[in-house]
């Protein structure tokens, strides 16, 4: 992928196109249709103008009810597309803020994040939302946006699932996942996250712990894959049997998003 997938934003973290990847059979995931990001609560007017030019017709919001209440997203004025969300909680807190008193050090922070990825494939709310995300993308035309709080954990897994269905290999799935660490808007996520984490902990986070919580690591996605395969044998079995995304839905996704 030659072009820069990131959209420059003032108040949205990690806004980028996750298309453009080449499949094992030499097809390419279309660009300009598949967007991902963090939440839009702090979106500037300029951000909204830039988003309007993307002609997004569907938003899949992976946050839970309390997250949406605390951080209501700004949408493009006149947006008349569909917003898909879960009526309830998708996690006890945004995954990167699922902390305890030990999380001030980098290794404990990393272990907390790996615990999040261990639970995610068994979380009924996330199972529901991952399945809905994939089916909605198969049903609706036009560009879509998938986001959560930080746009890296729940959103990262969602993007991986779609790329897998489209035939993108694991090395490229991982490259897309890790691209979060290149986001030019890390200060936006830090401003939205770090003060709340430190308030919960009653102490300051060291810089290494901040990086572990706000970024992503190969071990995080490997943990998700490992847990899925331990329970279901393969990611494909999980997608079909647990998420309810069968071959006709997969074929519609391939027709819609491969060039």
C-alpha positions in Angstrom: 0.0 0.0 0.0 1.7 3.2 -1.2 -0.7 5.9 -0.2 -1.1 7.2 3.3 -4.3 5.5 4.7 -4.7 8.1 7.6 -7.0 11.1 7.4 -5.6 14.2 9.2 -7.9 15.1 12.1 -7.9 17.5 15.0 -10.0 15.5 17.5 -10.4 11.9 16.2 -7.8 9.3 16.8 -6.6 6.8 14.3 -9.0 7.6 11.4 -7.9 5.6 8.4 -8.8 3.5 5.4 -8.2 -0.2 6.0 -8.6 -1.2 2.4 -5.8 -1.5 -0.1 -4.4 -4.8 1.1 -3.7 -7.6 -1.4 -5.2 -11.0 -1.0 -3.4 -14.4 -1.4 -5.0 -14.7 -4.8 -3.8 -11.4 -6.0 -7.1 -9.4 -5.6 -7.0 -6.0 -3.8 -9.4 -4.8 -1.1 -11.1 -1.7 -2.4 -10.1 1.7 -1.0 -12.4 4.5 -0.1 -15.1 2.2 1.3 -13.8 0.8 4.6 -12.9 3.4 7.3 -12.0 2.9 11.0 -11.3 5.2 13.9 -11.6 6.0 17.5 -14.6 7.9 18.9 -15.8 11.2 17.5 -16.7 13.0 20.7 -14.0 15.6 20.1 -14.3 15.9 16.4 -13.7 19.4 15.2 -15.9 21.1 12.5 -13.0 20.6 10.2 -13.0 16.9 11.0 -16.7 16.7 10.2 -16.2 18.5 6.9 -13.4 16.0 5.9 -15.6 13.1 6.9 -18.5 14.4 4.9 -16.4 14.1 1.7 -16.0 10.3 2.4 -19.7 9.8 1.8 -20.0 7.3 4.7 -23.4 5.6 4.7 -23.0 3.2 7.6 -21.4 3.6 11.1 -20.8 0.6 13.3 -20.2 1.9 16.8 -18.7 -0.9 18.9 -18.8 1.0 22.2 -21.2 0.1 25.0 -24.2 2.1 26.2 -22.4 3.8 29.0 -19.4 4.8 26.8 -21.8 6.3 24.2 -23.6 8.2 27.0 -20.4 9.6 28.4 -18.8 10.4 25.1 -21.6 11.2 22.5 -20.1 11.2 19.0 -20.4 14.2 16.7 -21.8 13.2 13.3 -21.8 15.0 10.0 -24.7 17.5 9.9 -27.5 16.0 8.0 -26.1 12.4 8.3 -29.0 10.1 7.3 -27.2 6.8 7.1 -27.5 3.9 9.6 -25.7 3.8 12.9 -25.4 0.3 14.3 -24.7 -0.1 18.0 -25.3 -2.5 20.9 -28.1 -1.8 23.4 -26.1 -2.6 26.5 -22.5 -2.9 27.5 -19.8 -4.3 25.2 -17.2 -4.3 28.0 -16.8 -3.1 31.5 -14.8 -0.2 30.2 -12.9 0.7 27.1 -10.3 -2.2 26.8 -7.3 0.0 27.1 -8.7 1.6 30.3 -9.4 -1.8 31.9 -6.7 -1.2 34.5 -5.9 -2.0 38.1 -3.3 -0.8 40.7 -0.5 -2.6 38.9 -1.0 -1.1 35.5 1.4 1.8 36.1 4.2 -0.4 34.8 4.6 -1.4 31.1 4.6 -5.2 31.7 1.4 -5.2 33.8 -0.2 -2.8 31.3 0.6 -5.3 28.5 -0.7 -8.2 30.5 -3.9 -6.3 31.1 -4.3 -5.8 27.4 -3.7 -9.4 26.7 -6.4 -10.3 29.2 -8.8 -8.2 27.2 -8.0 -10.1 24.0 -8.4 -13.4 25.9 -12.0 -12.4 26.9 -13.0 -10.7 23.7 -13.8 -13.9 21.6 -16.1 -15.1 24.5 -17.8 -11.8 25.2 -21.5 -12.2 24.1 -21.9 -8.5 23.3 -18.8 -8.5 21.1 -19.8 -11.7 19.4 -23.1 -10.0 18.6 -21.5 -6.9 17.3 -18.8 -8.6 15.2 -21.5 -10.6 13.5 -23.7 -7.6 12.9 -20.8 -5.6 11.6 -19.9 -8.3 9.0 -23.5 -8.8 7.9 -24.3 -5.1 7.7 -21.2 -4.6 5.4 -22.5 -7.4 3.2 -26.0 -5.8 3.0 -25.4 -2.1 2.7 -23.9 -0.2 -0.2 -21.4 2.7 0.1 -18.7 3.5 2.5 -18.7 2.5 6.2 -17.0 3.4 9.4 -16.3 1.1 12.3 -15.1 2.6 15.5 -14.9 2.1 19.3 -13.4 4.3 22.0 -9.7 4.2 20.9 -10.2 2.6 17.5 -7.5 0.0 18.1 -8.8 -3.1 20.1 -12.4 -3.9 19.3 -12.1 -2.0 16.0 -8.8 -3.7 15.2 -10.3 -7.2 15.7 -13.3 -6.2 13.5 -11.1 -5.1 10.7 -9.0 -8.3 11.0 -12.1 -10.4 10.7 -13.2 -8.7 7.5 -9.7 -8.9 6.0 -9.6 -12.6 6.8 -12.9 -13.2 5.0 -11.6 -11.3 2.0 -8.6 -13.5 1.7 -5.9 -11.2 3.2 -3.2 -13.4 4.8 -2.2 -13.1 8.5 0.9 -11.2 7.9 -1.0 -8.4 6.3 -3.8 -8.7 8.9 -1.2 -8.1 11.5 0.3 -5.2 9.5 -3.1 -3.5 9.4 -3.5 -4.1 13.1 -0.1 -2.7 14.0 -0.6 0.3 11.8 -2.4 1.8 14.8 1.0 2.5 16.3 1.8 4.9 13.3 -1.3 7.0 13.9 -0.4 10.7 13.8 -3.1 11.5 16.4 -1.8 9.7 19.5 -2.1 12.9 21.6 -5.8 12.9 21.0 -6.2 9.4 22.5 -3.9 10.3 25.3 -5.9 13.4 26.2 -9.1 11.3 26.2 -7.7 8.4 28.1 -4.7 9.1 30.4 -6.3 11.5 32.9 -9.2 9.1 33.5 -6.8 6.1 33.9 -4.7 8.1 36.4 -7.7 9.2 38.3 -8.8 5.6 38.7 -5.4 4.5 39.7 -4.7 7.4 42.0 -1.2 7.8 40.6 0.7 8.7 37.4 1.4 6.3 34.6 4.9 5.9 33.5 5.6 6.5 29.8 6.1 2.8 28.9 2.8 1.9 30.5 1.1 4.7 28.5 2.5 3.2 25.3 1.4 -0.3 26.2 -2.1 0.9 26.9 -2.6 3.3 24.0 -0.8 1.3 21.3 -1.1 -2.3 20.1 1.3 -5.2 20.1 1.6 -8.4 18.1 0.9 -10.4 21.2 -2.6 -8.9 21.5 -3.9 -10.2 18.2 -2.0 -13.5 18.6 -3.8 -13.9 21.9 -7.2 -13.5 20.2 -6.3 -16.0 17.5 -5.0 -18.5 20.0 -8.2 -18.3 22.2 -10.4 -18.7 19.1 -8.5 -21.7 17.8 -8.5 -23.3 21.3 -12.3 -23.0 21.5 -13.3 -23.6 17.9 -10.4 -25.1 16.0 -10.1 -22.3 13.5 -11.0 -18.6 12.9 -13.2 -19.7 10.0 -15.2 -22.0 12.4 -15.6 -19.1 14.8 -16.8 -16.8 12.0 -19.3 -19.3 10.7 -20.5 -21.1 13.9 -20.3 -18.3 16.5 -20.6 -15.0 14.5 -23.2 -16.6 12.1 -21.5 -15.4 9.0 -22.0 -18.1 6.4 -20.6 -18.6 3.0 -23.3 -16.6 1.1 -22.5 -13.6 3.4 -18.8 -14.1 2.8 -19.3 -14.2 -0.9 -21.3 -10.9 -0.8 -18.5 -9.3 1.1 -15.9 -10.5 -1.5 -18.1 -9.2 -4.3 -18.5 -5.8 -2.6 -15.0 -5.2 -1.4 -12.5 -6.9 -3.7 -11.3 -5.5 -7.0 
